[in-house]
């Protein structure tokens, strides 16, 4: 048992040592930011919203992304650092979440639009927020994602009656 633990420790330490000894590239690389969006279906036990005709069976949009920072996360000093992310519904022009909610270590967010996810196409953008050496705000180029919810069927009419004339 002790031999297995020693071997596993070496296996873990060797890759970490190798990563720590890599030399930095001469030119800085651009931060990576890929935004993904996934629809979440309405719970069958949940109440259907009053405006059934305007919202889909989806209740939320689950966002996730990757981010490789090129500066450290902000601490007490707001210089040369990044503070988090801003998620915007660009279709409506509304900010969904700011760095106070999406801090520097956040890589996902569940958005619950009031009344559910609407039919049609909704577009979203995500930017990283930070500060330069003078404390001036910086914003990255946006990562974007679109969510499309199309009508796929119609309900049948109910309570059809007929009377002889």
Buried (B, 14 or more C-beta within 10 A) or exposed (E): EEEEEEEEEEEEEEEEEEEEEEEEEEEEEEBEBEBEBBBBEBEEEEEEBEEEEEBBBBBBBEBBBEBEBEBEEBEEEBBBBBBBBBBBBBBEEEEBBBBEEBBBEBEEBEBEBEEBBBBEEBBBBBBBBBBEEEEEEBEBEBBBBEBEBEEEEEEEEEEEEEEEE
